[in-house]
Amino acid sequence: MVSSRVTTQSKKPAPYEIHAEQDPVVPEPLGPIVLKLDPVLRLTGELLLELCSLNDAVRIELNAKQELELLPPANPSSSNQNANISVDLGNWARANGTGLGSDSYAGFTPPNGAVRSPDASWILKERCAEIPDKEKHKFTPIVPDFVVELRSPSDSLRGIQAKLEEYIAHGVRLGWLIDLLDPRHRVYVYRPNAPVEVREGPETLSGDPELPGFVLDLQPVWGPAL
C-alpha cells in the first residue's frame, strides 16, 4: 500500500480545510445525540461517573458547554480495530516504562470542563504522579500526552476533528485521527502550533518524538470489517 502526505497550508492547525464536502463518496453521519442540561442541571464529575455506570451500553461524554454527548456502543468491527490499537500501545508502554496507556474507558477532564474518553491514550508517569490520590478514582483532571480517535459510522468528520483540536488546545502533544470511513485510508496527525498533517494509506504510524520508538501497525486497522 502506498502512503502519501498532504499538509494544510495555514499557519496554525485548521482541520476543517479537508472534510466530507470535498469527497462525496465518504459518508457524513450526524454525530452524537446532544442533550442540553444547563440551567436545569449541572453535572459534577461524581454524578457523571454514576450516570455512565448506570448506562454502560451508551458512550457518554460531556462537552465544554456542559452538554451530554451520547453515542451508541461501537460495532464489532470498530471495536476490533480499537482493540488492535490499544494492544500495540499497551505493549509499547509496558516495554518503554515512562508512561501509562489507556483504552476508551479512561475519562479525562481538560481545563474547559469537558469530560473526554479518547479511543486510546498515553500519559507520562511523572504527570500521573501529580494527581491527588482522591482524584485518581474519578475522571482524571488532566489531559493525556497522546490520544487516538477512530472515526466510526456514528462520527461526523467535522465533529471528531473539533475534538482533536480541543485536545491539542488543552495540552495534548500528539493526536491521531484515523478515518475508518474514508476509502483512501486517511489519517490526520495533530501537534501543537503546527499544520494538520493528512496522510493517505499509511501502513504504519510513528509516535516519535513524543512516544519514542512507538510504531502503530495500521494493517489490522485497515483490514476487512467483521
C-alpha positions as CSV (number, residue, x, y, z in Angstrom):
1,M,0.0,0.0,0.0
2,V,1.4,3.4,-0.9
3,S,1.4,6.2,1.6
4,S,1.2,9.9,0.7
5,R,1.1,13.0,2.7
6,V,-0.9,16.2,2.4
7,T,-0.2,19.1,4.7
8,T,-2.6,22.1,5.2
9,Q,-1.0,25.4,4.4
10,S,-2.4,27.6,7.2
11,K,-0.1,28.9,9.9
12,K,-2.0,27.1,12.6
13,P,-3.9,23.8,12.7
14,A,-7.1,24.0,10.6
15,P,-8.8,20.6,10.4
16,Y,-11.8,21.9,8.7
17,E,-9.9,22.6,5.5
18,I,-10.4,18.9,4.5
19,H,-13.8,17.5,5.1
20,A,-16.5,15.3,3.5
21,E,-17.9,18.1,1.3
22,Q,-14.8,17.7,-0.9
23,D,-15.3,13.9,-1.1
24,P,-18.9,12.9,-1.8
25,V,-18.1,9.2,-1.6
26,V,-17.3,9.5,2.2
27,P,-20.5,9.2,4.3
28,E,-21.1,12.0,6.8
29,P,-23.0,10.8,9.8
30,L,-24.9,13.2,12.0
31,G,-22.7,12.6,15.0
32,P,-23.7,12.2,18.7
33,I,-27.1,12.9,20.2
34,V,-26.6,16.1,22.3
35,L,-28.6,16.7,25.4
36,K,-28.6,20.3,26.8
37,L,-28.6,20.4,30.7
38,D,-27.9,24.0,31.7
39,P,-29.5,25.7,33.6
40,V,-31.7,22.8,34.8
41,L,-28.8,20.6,35.8
42,R,-25.0,21.0,36.1
43,L,-23.3,17.6,36.3
44,T,-20.5,17.1,38.8
45,G,-17.8,14.6,38.0
46,E,-19.3,12.2,40.5
47,L,-22.7,12.4,39.0
48,L,-21.4,11.9,35.5
49,L,-19.4,8.9,36.6
50,E,-22.5,7.4,38.2
51,L,-24.6,8.2,35.1
52,C,-22.0,6.4,32.9
53,S,-22.0,3.4,35.2
54,L,-25.8,3.1,35.0
55,N,-25.8,3.4,31.2
56,D,-22.8,1.4,30.1
57,A,-24.5,0.5,26.8
58,V,-24.1,4.1,25.8
59,R,-20.8,6.0,25.4
60,I,-21.2,9.3,27.2
61,E,-19.0,12.4,27.1
62,L,-19.5,15.9,28.4
63,N,-18.6,18.8,26.1
64,A,-17.3,22.3,27.2
65,K,-20.9,23.7,27.1
66,Q,-21.8,21.1,29.7
67,E,-24.0,19.2,27.2
68,L,-24.1,15.4,27.2
69,E,-23.0,13.7,24.0
70,L,-24.4,10.3,23.6
71,L,-23.1,7.7,21.1
72,P,-24.1,4.1,20.6
73,P,-21.7,1.3,21.5
74,A,-19.0,0.6,18.9
75,N,-19.9,-2.1,16.4
76,P,-17.8,-5.3,16.4
77,S,-15.6,-4.1,13.5
78,S,-14.8,-0.7,15.1
79,S,-14.3,-2.4,18.5
80,N,-11.8,-4.9,17.0
81,Q,-9.9,-2.1,15.3
82,N,-9.8,-0.1,18.5
83,A,-8.5,-3.2,20.4
84,N,-5.7,-3.7,17.9
85,I,-4.5,-0.1,18.6
86,S,-4.9,-0.4,22.4
87,V,-2.8,-3.7,22.3
88,D,0.0,-2.1,20.3
89,L,0.1,1.0,22.5
90,G,-0.1,-1.0,25.7
91,N,2.7,-3.4,24.7
92,W,4.9,-0.4,23.8
93,A,4.0,1.5,27.0
94,R,4.9,-1.6,29.2
95,A,8.3,-2.0,27.5
96,N,9.1,1.7,27.5
97,G,8.1,2.2,31.1
98,T,7.8,6.0,31.1
99,G,4.1,6.3,30.8
100,L,0.7,4.6,31.1
101,G,-1.5,3.6,28.2
102,S,-5.3,3.6,28.4
103,D,-8.2,2.4,26.2
104,S,-11.5,4.1,25.6
105,Y,-12.8,3.5,29.1
106,A,-10.4,6.2,30.5
107,G,-12.1,9.6,31.1
108,F,-10.1,12.9,31.2
109,T,-11.2,16.4,32.2
110,P,-9.4,19.2,30.4
111,P,-9.4,22.8,31.8
112,N,-12.6,23.7,29.8
113,G,-14.7,21.4,32.0
114,A,-15.4,18.8,29.3
115,V,-15.0,15.0,30.0
116,R,-13.5,13.1,27.1
117,S,-12.7,9.5,26.5
118,P,-10.4,9.0,23.6
119,D,-10.2,5.6,21.9
120,A,-6.6,5.2,23.1
121,S,-4.3,7.4,25.1
122,W,-1.0,7.6,26.8
123,I,0.3,9.9,29.6
124,L,3.7,10.3,31.3
125,K,4.0,8.7,34.7
126,E,5.6,11.8,36.1
127,R,2.4,13.7,35.3
128,C,0.2,11.0,36.7
129,A,2.1,11.3,40.0
130,E,0.9,14.9,40.3
131,I,-2.7,13.8,40.5
132,P,-4.0,13.7,44.1
133,D,-4.9,10.2,45.4
134,K,-8.6,11.3,46.0
135,E,-8.9,12.2,42.3
136,K,-7.4,9.0,40.8
137,H,-10.7,7.1,41.0
138,K,-12.7,9.8,39.2
139,F,-12.4,11.3,35.8
140,T,-8.8,12.3,35.7
141,P,-8.4,16.1,35.9
142,I,-5.6,16.1,33.3
143,V,-5.2,15.6,29.6
144,P,-3.1,12.8,28.1
145,D,0.2,13.4,26.2
146,F,-1.1,11.4,23.3
147,V,-4.6,10.5,22.0
148,V,-6.0,8.4,19.2
149,E,-9.6,8.8,17.9
150,L,-11.1,6.4,15.3
151,R,-13.8,7.8,13.1
152,S,-16.6,5.2,13.2
153,P,-20.0,5.1,11.4
154,S,-21.6,7.2,14.2
155,D,-19.0,10.0,14.0
156,S,-19.2,13.1,11.8
157,L,-15.8,14.1,10.4
158,R,-16.1,17.8,11.4
159,G,-17.2,16.8,14.9
160,I,-14.3,14.5,15.6
161,Q,-11.8,17.0,14.1
162,A,-13.1,19.5,16.5
163,K,-12.5,17.0,19.3
164,L,-8.8,16.7,18.2
165,E,-8.5,20.4,18.1
166,E,-9.8,20.6,21.7
167,Y,-7.3,18.0,22.8
168,I,-4.4,19.9,21.3
169,A,-5.6,23.3,22.6
170,H,-5.5,21.9,26.2
171,G,-2.1,20.3,26.2
172,V,-2.1,17.0,24.2
173,R,1.2,16.8,22.4
174,L,0.3,14.4,19.7
175,G,-3.1,13.3,18.3
176,W,-4.1,10.9,15.6
177,L,-7.4,10.8,13.9
178,I,-7.9,7.6,11.9
179,D,-10.7,7.8,9.5
180,L,-12.2,4.3,9.1
181,L,-14.9,5.6,6.8
182,D,-12.6,7.1,4.1
183,P,-11.7,4.6,1.4
184,R,-8.4,6.4,0.9
185,H,-7.5,5.4,4.5
186,R,-6.8,8.9,5.7
187,V,-5.0,9.7,9.0
188,Y,-4.9,13.2,10.4
189,V,-1.8,14.0,12.6
190,Y,-2.2,16.8,15.1
191,R,0.6,18.6,17.0
192,P,0.6,22.0,18.9
193,N,1.4,25.0,16.7
194,A,1.7,23.0,13.5
195,P,-0.5,22.4,10.5
196,V,-2.6,19.3,10.5
197,E,-0.8,16.7,8.5
198,V,-3.0,14.4,6.4
199,R,-1.6,11.0,5.3
200,E,-3.3,8.7,2.8
201,G,-2.8,4.9,3.0
202,P,-0.1,4.6,5.7
203,E,0.8,1.1,6.7
204,T,2.3,2.3,10.0
205,L,2.4,5.5,12.1
206,S,5.4,6.6,14.2
207,G,4.9,8.3,17.5
208,D,8.4,9.8,17.5
209,P,9.5,12.1,19.1
210,E,6.6,12.3,21.6
211,L,6.4,8.5,22.0
212,P,10.0,7.4,21.2
213,G,10.1,4.0,19.4
214,F,6.3,3.5,19.2
215,V,5.2,2.4,15.8
216,L,1.5,1.5,15.2
217,D,0.8,-1.2,12.7
218,L,-2.2,0.0,10.7
219,Q,-2.7,-3.0,8.5
220,P,-5.0,-4.7,11.0
221,V,-6.9,-1.4,11.3
222,W,-7.4,-1.1,7.6
223,G,-8.2,-4.8,7.3
224,P,-11.6,-6.1,6.3
225,A,-14.6,-5.4,8.5
226,L,-16.0,-8.2,10.6
